[in-house]
Amino acid sequence: MLLFAKNPQVSFTNNRAEQDLRMSKVKQKVSGCFRTEIYALAYCRISSYLQTMANRGYNPLIAVQMALAGELEFAGGE
């Protein structure tokens, strides 16, 4: 329950999770809905990748170039 007290690398708030969800809620609010499930899944997958790379310190344009070149970085075991 108080993992942040034992491990200093764990954040004591869920602010980062809320920020990660904010853009998808804005997209849904502006457009009203996703037209098909395929597009919703594609949006979630792309935005998740870009957010993960941004959290790791990558420029979004570099992250897109890496994805298109097949140079995906996976943090196995995290």
HELIX and SHEET records of a PDB file:
HELIX    1   1 LEU A    3  LYS A    6  1                                   4    
HELIX    2   2 ASN A   15  SER A   31  1                                  17    
HELIX    3   3 GLU A   37  ASN A   55  1                                  19    
HELIX    4   4 PRO A   60  ALA A   69  1                                  10    
END                                                                             
